Amino acid sequence: MLPSAAYTSPAVLAEEHRRIFAREWMCVGRTADLPRVGDYLTAEIPTGATDALGRHRSIIVVRGDTGILAAFDNVCAHRGSPLLEGCGNETRITCPYHAWIYRLDGQLIGAPYMNRTTDATGRPFDAADHRLTTLRLEEWEGFLFVNQHADAPALGPRLTGLSDVVGRYRMAGYVPVHHQVDVWDTNWKLLYENFMDAYHVFKVHRNSFAKNGDNTLKTTMHAGTDDYAYHLVGHDADAESGAAHPSNTSLEGDWCHTLLLGAVFPTHIMQLQPDWLWYLQLSPLGVDRVRLRWDVSVAPEVLADQADADDYVAKLLSLLNLVNAEDRPIVEGVFRGVHHPDLRRGPLSYLERNVYDFDRYMARALDRTADDIRKEQR
């Protein structure tokens, strides 16, 4: 594992903001969340600013009048008021403070009582000169990712190998059924590592995922890249959960009862099954607290086949809440443990291959070269 300071040091967190969050792609939702023109969602991502550790940048993702999705800062161009909350549908975006009105493409089209105002150059106020700040947005396998850096490489080409696997599931068509935000008292990386750790399931989740049998020996680890990692877990074909619906024609053979635990570095993790999808997006609120946003979607044929869809979803959420309840004391306990002055870092199991992949990603991202230091000193 990484040195203990990686989980406890504010200086390391500052570097993570500067070198990672300010430059990398972060998931904010799914295309399925925004099917109609005017549909929007709001999301919080780490600022990338080292002087604002724990703060988040609020953004809006909206489907515009032409059907194209776009991402904007959720901040009015006038005096910084937040514009929207949660999710919903709007034909226009109206500031709740002074009623400035924006089109769905971010362009200001109305500003009451500004007719006597001049701008910084002395020219009369013109709404055409003002619009919401745009962020880069990319769709990947039904997920929506944003990036705060103008020159960051596109995401899709970096995930080609992962697309070859997850594309089998056609998860872009899964139906969203739940959205939740929690805060855990641990370092964000420990939670990320835990999700990709195939070694703890038989022990920690013996009352949830492992209740009906230990699938550890059916777990296949795959080596990660600089951008992603994943492992596969086989289930029994007649298992109550984790199997494809009989009408599913996209999966064949063992894939009909295979689960994928995947990570898109640095903050996106997902459990993808033939019947449902559970994904998480993590962002630090400090070295000791992490904001955990998790969403659940269900394969459309599975949802349609339920005699009582609400009851099915309620049981699924009960399972995932139990999983979180099992993980939370462990991960929060590990955070206390990494503060121990004599902490020893033991060898990783082969079932922790993806933990190794993520830790190597973090080590590379935080490597301070001589050139970097010289640039900072100028």
C-alpha positions as CSV (number, residue, x, y, z in Angstrom):
1,M,0.0,0.0,0.0
2,L,1.0,3.6,-0.2
3,P,2.9,5.2,2.7
4,S,0.7,6.3,5.6
5,A,1.3,10.0,4.8
6,A,-0.6,9.5,1.6
7,Y,-3.7,9.1,3.6
8,T,-3.0,11.5,6.5
9,S,-1.1,14.4,5.1
10,P,-2.8,17.7,4.1
11,A,0.2,18.4,1.9
12,V,-0.5,15.2,-0.1
13,L,-4.1,16.2,-0.4
14,A,-3.0,19.6,-1.8
15,E,-1.0,17.9,-4.4
16,E,-3.9,15.6,-5.3
17,H,-6.0,18.7,-5.9
18,R,-3.4,20.3,-8.0
19,R,-2.1,17.3,-10.0
20,I,-5.1,15.1,-10.2
21,F,-8.5,16.7,-9.6
22,A,-7.7,19.8,-11.6
23,R,-6.7,17.7,-14.6
24,E,-8.6,14.4,-14.6
25,W,-12.0,13.3,-15.8
26,M,-14.7,12.9,-13.1
27,C,-18.0,11.2,-13.4
28,V,-21.1,13.4,-12.6
29,G,-24.0,11.2,-13.8
30,R,-25.4,9.2,-16.6
31,T,-27.0,10.0,-19.9
32,A,-30.0,8.1,-18.8
33,D,-30.5,10.7,-16.1
34,L,-31.2,13.3,-18.8
35,P,-33.4,11.8,-21.5
36,R,-35.4,15.0,-22.5
37,V,-34.6,18.5,-23.6
38,G,-34.4,20.7,-20.5
39,D,-33.5,17.8,-18.2
40,Y,-30.6,18.8,-15.9
41,L,-28.6,17.5,-12.9
42,T,-26.3,19.3,-10.6
43,A,-23.1,17.7,-9.2
44,E,-20.2,18.5,-7.0
45,I,-16.6,17.9,-8.0
46,P,-13.3,18.7,-6.2
47,T,-12.2,22.3,-7.0
48,G,-8.6,21.5,-8.0
49,A,-7.6,24.5,-6.0
50,T,-5.0,23.8,-3.3
51,D,-6.1,26.8,-1.2
52,A,-9.7,25.5,-1.0
53,L,-9.1,21.9,0.2
54,G,-12.4,20.1,0.9
55,R,-14.4,22.6,-1.2
56,H,-16.3,21.5,-4.3
57,R,-17.2,23.0,-7.6
58,S,-20.9,22.9,-8.3
59,I,-21.8,22.2,-11.9
60,I,-24.9,21.8,-14.1
61,V,-25.2,19.3,-16.8
62,V,-28.2,20.0,-19.1
63,R,-29.7,18.6,-22.3
64,G,-30.1,21.7,-24.5
65,D,-32.7,22.6,-27.1
66,T,-30.8,20.8,-29.8
67,G,-30.6,17.6,-27.7
68,I,-26.9,18.1,-27.0
69,L,-25.6,17.8,-23.4
70,A,-23.4,20.5,-21.9
71,A,-21.8,21.2,-18.6
72,F,-21.6,24.7,-16.9
73,D,-20.5,26.1,-13.6
74,N,-23.6,26.3,-11.4
75,V,-22.8,30.0,-10.7
76,C,-24.5,33.0,-12.0
77,A,-22.2,35.3,-14.1
78,H,-23.6,38.3,-12.2
79,R,-22.8,37.9,-8.5
80,G,-22.1,34.2,-8.0
81,S,-25.4,32.9,-6.9
82,P,-26.0,29.1,-7.3
83,L,-28.5,28.7,-10.1
84,L,-30.1,25.2,-9.8
85,E,-30.3,22.5,-7.2
86,G,-30.8,18.7,-7.5
87,C,-32.2,17.6,-10.8
88,G,-35.3,18.5,-12.8
89,N,-36.4,20.1,-16.1
90,E,-36.2,23.7,-17.2
91,T,-36.8,25.6,-20.4
92,R,-34.5,28.4,-19.2
93,I,-32.1,28.8,-16.3
94,T,-33.1,31.7,-14.1
95,C,-31.0,33.0,-11.3
96,P,-32.9,33.0,-8.0
97,Y,-31.1,36.1,-6.8
98,H,-31.6,38.8,-9.5
99,A,-33.5,36.9,-12.2
100,W,-30.8,36.8,-14.8
101,I,-32.0,34.3,-17.5
102,Y,-29.9,31.9,-19.5
103,R,-30.7,29.7,-22.4
104,L,-29.9,26.0,-22.0
105,D,-26.7,26.6,-24.0
106,G,-25.5,28.9,-21.2
107,Q,-26.0,32.2,-23.0
108,L,-27.5,35.1,-21.0
109,I,-30.7,36.4,-22.7
110,G,-32.3,38.5,-20.0
111,A,-31.1,40.7,-17.2
112,P,-33.8,43.0,-15.6
113,Y,-32.9,46.6,-14.8
114,M,-29.5,46.5,-16.4
115,N,-30.3,49.0,-19.1
116,R,-28.5,51.9,-17.2
117,T,-25.3,49.8,-16.7
118,T,-22.0,49.9,-18.5
119,D,-19.4,47.2,-18.5
120,A,-15.7,47.5,-17.6
121,T,-14.9,49.1,-21.0
122,G,-17.6,51.7,-20.6
123,R,-19.8,50.2,-23.3
124,P,-23.6,49.7,-22.5
125,F,-24.4,46.4,-20.9
126,D,-25.1,43.7,-23.5
127,A,-26.4,40.3,-22.5
128,A,-24.6,38.8,-25.5
129,D,-21.3,39.4,-23.7
130,H,-22.2,37.2,-20.7
131,R,-22.6,33.4,-20.5
132,L,-22.1,30.6,-18.0
133,T,-18.6,29.1,-17.8
134,T,-18.4,25.9,-19.8
135,L,-16.6,22.8,-18.7
136,R,-15.5,20.0,-21.0
137,L,-18.0,17.1,-21.1
138,E,-17.5,13.6,-22.4
139,E,-19.9,10.6,-22.6
140,W,-18.5,7.1,-22.1
141,E,-20.6,4.0,-22.0
142,G,-23.6,6.0,-20.8
143,F,-21.6,7.9,-18.1
144,L,-21.0,11.6,-18.1
145,F,-17.5,12.9,-17.2
146,V,-16.3,16.5,-16.9
147,N,-12.9,17.9,-16.9
148,Q,-11.7,21.3,-15.5
149,H,-8.5,21.3,-17.6
150,A,-8.7,22.6,-21.2
151,D,-5.9,20.5,-22.5
152,A,-6.5,17.2,-20.9
153,P,-6.5,14.2,-23.3
154,A,-9.9,12.9,-24.3
155,L,-11.2,10.1,-22.1
156,G,-12.7,7.6,-24.5
157,P,-9.4,6.5,-26.2
158,R,-7.8,5.9,-22.9
159,L,-10.6,3.5,-21.9
160,T,-10.8,1.4,-25.0
161,G,-9.7,-1.8,-23.3
162,L,-12.3,-1.3,-20.6
163,S,-15.0,-0.5,-23.2
164,D,-14.3,-3.9,-24.8
165,V,-15.5,-5.5,-21.6
166,V,-18.3,-3.3,-20.2
167,G,-19.7,-2.8,-23.7
168,R,-21.1,-6.3,-23.5
169,Y,-23.5,-5.3,-20.8
170,R,-25.1,-2.3,-22.7
171,M,-25.3,-0.5,-19.4
172,A,-26.1,2.8,-21.1
173,G,-29.7,1.5,-21.3
174,Y,-30.0,0.6,-17.6
175,V,-32.8,2.6,-15.8
176,P,-31.8,4.9,-12.9
177,V,-33.7,4.1,-9.7
178,H,-31.8,5.7,-6.9
179,H,-29.4,8.5,-6.0
180,Q,-27.8,9.1,-2.6
181,V,-25.0,11.1,-1.0
182,D,-23.2,10.1,2.2
183,V,-20.1,11.3,4.1
184,W,-17.7,8.8,5.7
185,D,-14.9,9.6,8.2
186,T,-12.0,8.3,6.3
187,N,-9.5,9.2,3.6
188,W,-11.0,9.0,0.1
189,K,-8.3,6.7,-1.2
190,L,-9.0,4.1,1.4
191,L,-12.6,3.9,0.3
192,Y,-11.6,3.7,-3.3
193,E,-9.2,0.9,-2.5
194,N,-11.8,-1.0,-0.5
195,F,-14.2,-1.0,-3.4
196,M,-11.7,-2.6,-5.7
197,D,-10.4,-5.0,-3.1
198,A,-11.6,-8.6,-4.0
199,Y,-9.8,-10.0,-0.9
200,H,-12.3,-8.8,1.8
201,V,-15.6,-9.9,0.4
202,F,-15.7,-13.4,1.9
203,K,-15.1,-11.9,5.4
204,V,-16.6,-8.5,5.5
205,H,-19.7,-9.2,3.3
206,R,-20.5,-12.6,4.7
207,N,-24.1,-11.4,5.4
208,S,-24.6,-9.6,2.1
209,F,-22.7,-10.4,-1.1
210,A,-21.2,-13.7,0.3
211,K,-24.4,-14.8,2.2
212,N,-25.2,-17.5,-0.4
213,G,-21.7,-18.6,-1.1
214,D,-18.1,-17.5,-1.4
215,N,-17.2,-16.6,-5.0
216,T,-13.6,-15.7,-4.3
217,L,-12.2,-18.6,-6.3
218,K,-14.4,-17.4,-9.2
219,T,-12.7,-14.1,-9.2
220,T,-10.4,-13.2,-12.1
221,M,-8.0,-10.3,-11.6
222,H,-7.0,-8.1,-14.6
223,A,-3.9,-5.9,-14.7
224,G,-4.8,-2.2,-14.8
225,T,-3.5,0.6,-17.0
226,D,-2.7,4.2,-16.3
227,D,-6.4,5.0,-16.5
228,Y,-8.5,2.1,-15.3
229,A,-8.6,-1.3,-13.6
230,Y,-11.1,-4.1,-13.2
231,H,-11.8,-7.7,-12.0
232,L,-14.5,-10.2,-12.9
233,V,-16.5,-12.4,-10.5
234,G,-18.4,-15.4,-11.7
235,H,-21.8,-16.3,-10.1
236,D,-23.9,-19.4,-10.3
237,A,-26.2,-19.3,-13.3
238,D,-29.3,-19.8,-11.0
239,A,-28.2,-17.2,-8.5
240,E,-30.9,-14.8,-7.3
241,S,-28.8,-11.8,-8.2
242,G,-26.1,-11.3,-10.8
243,A,-27.6,-13.3,-13.6
244,A,-29.0,-12.0,-16.9
245,H,-32.7,-12.0,-17.7
246,P,-33.7,-14.7,-20.1
247,S,-34.6,-12.1,-22.7
248,N,-31.1,-10.6,-22.6
249,T,-29.5,-11.1,-26.0
250,S,-26.3,-9.1,-25.6
251,L,-24.6,-11.4,-23.1
252,E,-23.6,-15.0,-23.9
253,G,-22.1,-18.0,-22.0
254,D,-20.5,-17.2,-18.7
255,W,-21.0,-13.5,-19.3
256,C,-24.7,-14.1,-18.4
257,H,-23.7,-14.5,-14.8
258,T,-20.4,-12.5,-14.5
259,L,-20.0,-9.3,-12.4
260,L,-17.5,-6.6,-13.1
261,L,-15.9,-4.4,-10.5
262,G,-14.3,-1.5,-12.4
263,A,-12.5,1.7,-11.7
264,V,-11.9,4.7,-13.9
265,F,-9.2,6.7,-12.1
266,P,-9.2,8.7,-10.1
267,T,-12.7,8.9,-8.5
268,H,-15.1,6.6,-10.4
269,I,-15.9,3.1,-9.3
270,M,-18.7,0.7,-10.3
271,Q,-20.2,-2.7,-9.8
272,L,-21.7,-3.8,-13.1
273,Q,-24.0,-6.8,-13.3
274,P,-26.2,-8.4,-15.9
275,D,-29.2,-7.2,-13.8
276,W,-28.1,-3.9,-12.2
277,L,-25.4,-1.3,-11.9
278,W,-24.1,0.4,-8.7
279,Y,-21.6,3.2,-9.2
280,L,-19.9,5.6,-6.9
281,Q,-18.1,8.9,-7.3
282,L,-15.7,10.0,-4.5
283,S,-14.4,13.4,-3.5
284,P,-12.5,14.4,-0.4
285,L,-13.8,16.9,2.2
286,G,-10.4,16.8,3.8
287,V,-7.9,14.1,4.6
288,D,-10.3,12.5,7.1
289,R,-13.7,12.8,5.3
290,V,-15.0,11.8,1.9
291,R,-18.1,12.7,0.1
292,L,-19.6,9.5,-1.4
293,R,-22.2,9.8,-4.1
294,W,-23.7,6.5,-5.2
295,D,-26.4,5.7,-7.8
296,V,-28.2,2.5,-8.8
297,S,-29.7,1.5,-12.1
298,V,-31.5,-1.6,-13.2
299,A,-31.5,-3.4,-16.5
300,P,-34.7,-2.5,-18.3
301,E,-35.8,-6.1,-19.0
302,V,-35.3,-7.0,-15.3
303,L,-37.3,-4.0,-14.1
304,A,-40.1,-4.6,-16.5
305,D,-40.4,-8.2,-15.4
306,Q,-41.1,-7.4,-11.8
307,A,-44.6,-7.9,-10.4
308,D,-43.8,-5.0,-8.0
309,A,-40.9,-2.9,-9.3
310,D,-40.9,-0.7,-6.1
311,D,-40.5,-3.8,-3.9
312,Y,-37.6,-5.0,-6.1
313,V,-35.8,-1.7,-5.9
314,A,-36.4,-1.5,-2.1
315,K,-34.8,-5.0,-1.6
316,L,-31.9,-4.0,-3.8
317,L,-31.3,-0.8,-1.9
318,S,-31.5,-2.8,1.4
319,L,-28.8,-5.0,0.1
320,L,-26.5,-2.2,-0.9
321,N,-27.1,-0.3,2.3
322,L,-26.1,-3.4,4.2
323,V,-22.9,-3.6,2.1
324,N,-22.1,0.0,3.0
325,A,-22.8,-0.7,6.6
326,E,-20.4,-3.6,6.6
327,D,-17.7,-1.6,4.8
328,R,-17.9,1.6,6.7
329,P,-16.5,0.6,10.1
330,I,-13.7,-1.3,8.4
331,V,-12.6,1.6,6.2
332,E,-13.0,4.2,8.9
333,G,-11.0,1.8,11.2
334,V,-8.2,1.5,8.6
335,F,-7.9,5.3,8.5
336,R,-7.3,5.3,12.3
337,G,-4.8,2.5,11.7
338,V,-2.7,4.3,9.2
339,H,-1.9,6.9,11.8
340,H,0.0,4.3,13.9
341,P,3.7,5.3,14.1
342,D,4.9,1.7,13.6
343,L,2.6,0.8,10.7
344,R,4.0,-2.0,8.6
345,R,2.9,-2.3,5.0
346,G,2.6,-6.0,4.3
347,P,2.5,-7.7,0.9
348,L,-0.7,-7.5,-1.1
349,S,-2.7,-10.6,-2.1
350,Y,-3.3,-11.3,-5.8
351,L,-6.9,-10.5,-5.0
352,E,-5.7,-6.9,-4.3
353,R,-4.3,-6.5,-7.7
354,N,-6.6,-3.5,-8.5
355,V,-5.6,-1.8,-5.2
356,Y,-2.0,-2.1,-6.5
357,D,-3.1,-0.6,-9.8
358,F,-4.7,2.4,-8.2
359,D,-1.9,3.0,-5.8
360,R,0.6,2.9,-8.7
361,Y,-1.6,5.4,-10.5
362,M,-1.5,7.7,-7.5
363,A,2.2,7.3,-7.1
364,R,2.8,8.3,-10.7
365,A,0.4,11.2,-10.6
366,L,2.0,12.7,-7.5
367,D,5.6,12.1,-8.6
368,R,7.5,15.4,-8.3
369,T,10.1,15.7,-11.0
370,A,12.9,18.3,-10.9
371,D,11.4,20.0,-13.9
372,D,8.1,20.4,-12.0
373,I,9.8,21.9,-9.0
374,R,11.7,24.4,-11.1
375,K,8.5,25.5,-12.9
376,E,6.8,26.1,-9.5
377,Q,9.7,28.2,-8.4
378,R,9.6,30.6,-11.3
